Amino acid sequence: MNCPCPSELVFNSSSMASFTSNSSSEHSMASAQNIPPHASSTPSFMTRVAMRISRSRWFTFLRRVFHYQNGPRSDLDSNPFNSSTWMMLELVALLVQITSTTFTLVISKSEKPIWPMRVWIAGYDIGCVLNLLLLCGRYHQLHVTQRDSLSLSELEQQRNNEETSVYRSSHLMNKCRSSLELFFAIWFVMGNVWAFDSRFGSFQNAPKLQVLCIILLSWNAICYSFPFLLFLLLCCCVPLLSTLLGYNMNMGASARGASEDQISQLPSWRYKIVQFDNDSQSSQRLIDEDPEECCICLVKYTEKEEVRQLPCSHLFHLKCVDQWLRIISCCPLCKQGLQR
């Protein structure tokens, strides 16, 4: 979309050079932005996929979990695992485990495993039930905390009593949760010993119990390795993909970029140089107002180069600012955002 101003806008300058559309200038921009020469302003398919992934809710949630696990814990609401969506997923997972273990224990009464797998599955089932009760307590505690934060106009004594009871219940709940985590860790080690002991094959005598034990142990192995997998994803895989694609996925997750329609509606034209006297006051004023180089790629403007102007009146190379706006919808200089 072209600007309603003259077809070739005139800027007063004594020496202006730019980022041009020829091959040498494109190579300069490529080296400055880590994109290949002759690259189109339209992002590739892989870059568009990376953009969608970085702006998805699950990727943002994983980044919150990683920062929470590796940073200071300020209050209860900062814990991403206390969100209603995550607690609902925990509820579904616990119900599935309780149902499967109870059903398997009922239909496998005739099986006689060598190791006490039925005892292990029953203990795991009891632990899941206790974890379900703890989850209900966490959910109730969160609602009580939010209600207390809204009832500041009540009597101070009643509020202090309620805060004290909430603190005691939270402390007790944390102790119960730590005890359950220790129980599941010990139970996980015992289950591995009993299920994968090569000296005594229990699959022939108790196939249903053996398969269920392997499934539960695999699930727990994934849960225990979740912090390590999250570290590999966010600290190894994401930076590698960002380097290969030239798109910062972490920055795209924290700040949403502008759409193609918003970018295309911004005014653009071809840059033109007109020489004036160096002593001209008007020339000096325009040179001071309009920088002679793009602050994104740090390459000077040259004639007939496509430029784009943002609503804050700052000027940039069209390809530079378009790629910038797809990541962050604000001016690189003054940080003024685009109107959505």
Secondary structure, DSSP 8 states (H G I E B T S, - for coil): -B-SS-SS-EEE-SS-----SSHHHHHHHHHHHT--TT--SS--HHHHHHHHHHTSHHHHHHHHHHHHHHS----GGG-GGGSHHHHHHHHHHHHHHHHHHHHHHHHTTT---SS-HHHHHHHHHHHHHHHHHHHHHHHHHHHHHHHHHH-TTS-HHHHHHHHHHHHHHHHHHHHHHHHHHHHHHHHHHHHHHHHS-TTS--TTT-HHHHHHHHHHHHHHHHHHTHHHHHHHIIIIIHHHHHHHHT--HHHHHHS----HHHHHTS-EEE-EEE---TT-HHHHHHHHHS-SB-TTT--B--TT-EEEE-TTS-EEEHHHHHHHHHH--B-TTT--B---
